[in-house]
Amino acid sequence: HYAKDMKQGSVCIFDKKMQKEFKDKLVLESILKNAVEEKQFHLVYQPQFNAKDKKVRGVEALLRLKTPAGNDIGPATFIPVIEQMGLMPELGVWILEQAFDMRIRAKENYDDDFVISINISVLQLMQTDFLDIVRGLIEKYNIDTKCLEFEITESVLITSPEQAAEIVATLKEWGV
């Protein structure tokens, strides 16, 4: 990608820095592929407060990864690579499952209107079966859609704004 980023007619020479970056990317891709396959990711839940009464209104589900070696890899580092590798659909379903399960468990300790907010990748949103997956999980977990919020991340350019708008409109019709 170095050569592509340079002006036309420029010369790019492969050096030790490029070699290290290439090797680091290969190592990261291997770690991430394994992490998706072995379900090594986990969600942490950040409380969200109501500004008026200062009470917890819900939580935002945040994806995290600690490697078997004990290293933390932040989402700003791994999400773009996961998307480039085409692993977001599989990981996205796992995230939804985990977050929906947490919402069910939260019913025991919080009001019925306790909200779970989930970040959705644009690539995930644009999957042809995204709405079917969401509908199936809503039914499987018997989730009240008024308790769901999806935050669409902007890590990639939306290639079909019209299609994205239709999907978001359908989710709104469902009460999400």
N, C-alpha and C positions, 0 to 999 in steps of 0.2 A: 504494500500500500504506500510505501515511501515514494516510489517513482510516480505513482498516480497523483500524489499530493503536490508534486513539484510542477513548475511551469513546463509547458511543452518545449522540447528541445534541451531540457536540462539532463545532466548525467547524475546517476545515483550509483554509488559504490557500496557494496555490502561490507559492513564493518562489524567490529566486535559488539558495539551497542545494539545494532540490528539483530545480531545473532542471539544476544542475551534476551532481547525482547521477544524474539520468535520462540526461543526455548521456554521462556516464562509463560507465554501464551499456550504453548502445547501442554505444559504441566498443568496450568489452570483448567484447560479444557478437559484433561484427563480427570482431574479432581472433581469437576462439576458433573461430568458424565457419570462417574461413580456415585456422586452424592445424590443425583436424581434416581439412579437405579436402586440404590441402597436406602433411599429415604432418609438421608442424613441432615436434611434441612429441618428447621423448626421455626415455629411462629412465636413471637413475643407479642404481648398485647399492651398497647399504650392507651391509658385511660383518656377519654374525651369528656370534658366537663361542659355542663350547661352554663352559659355566661350569666344567666339571670339568677339562678338559685345555687350555683357553684356545686351542684351535685353531679356525680358521674352519670352521663347519659348513655355511655357505651364505651367501646374500645375500637382501636384500629389494629388490625392484624398486620404485623410486620415480619417479613421473611428474613431469616438469619441462617448463617452457615458457620459451623465450627468443624474444621476438618478433623479426621481421626488423630492427626498430629497435634491437635489443640489450637490451631491457628484460626482466628476469626477472619472471614472474608466478608467484606461489606457488600450490600446489595448494589451500590453504585459500580462496584467492580464486576460482580458476577451476573447481574441481570442482562446487560448488553451482550455478554458472551453466551449466556443461556439462550437468548433470542437468536443470535447468529448461528448457534449450533442446531436450532430447530427443536429445542427441548422444552420451550415454554408451554406448549399445549399439555404435555404430560405433567409438568410441574404445576401448571395453573389449576388443573383438576385437583391435584393433591392439596393445594392451598385452600381451594374452596371447601373441600371435604373437611379439612382440619378446622377451618374457621366456622363452618356450619355446626360441627360437632361441639365446638367451644360454646357457641350460642345456645345450644340445647342445654349444656351443663350450667350455663349462666342463669338459666331460668329459675334454678333453685335458690339463687341468692339475690336476684335483681328483679325489678319490675318487668312486666310483659313488654314494655316499650324499650327495653335495653337494646341498643343498636350495635351491630358489628359492621365495621367499615373495612372493606377489602380492596386492596389495590389490584387493578386489572390492567395487564399489559395490552397495548393496542393490538399486538399480534394475537393475543388471546381473544380479544373482543372480535377481531375480524375472522376468526375461525368459522367455517361454514356451520359447524355444529355447536357453536358457543351457546346459543339460546336453548337448544335441546339439552345440553349439559346442565345449564343453570336450572331449567325447569325440572329436570329429573332430580337434581339435588334438593331443590325446594320441596318437592313431593317426598323424597326419601326421608328427609329430616323434619318434615312438617314445619317448615320455617314460615313465620308470618313475614311477608315481604316488607311490611312497614319497618321491620327491624333490620333491614339490609341496606347498606350503602355501598356502592361501587365507586371507587375513585380511579379514573382512567389515567394511567401513566403515559407520559409523552416521550418515551425513550426512542421511538421511531416515528417517522413521518406517516401520517395517515394517508394511504394511497387512494382510498375511496371514501371521502368524507360523507357522501350520500348514504353509502352502506352503513357506515358507523352511526350516522344520525338515525337511520331506521332501527338499528339494533338498540340504541339508547332509548328511542321512543317506545319500542316494545317493552323494554325493562320498566320504563315509567308506567306504561299501561298495567303492568303486573304489580305496581306499587313499590318497586325497588328504587 
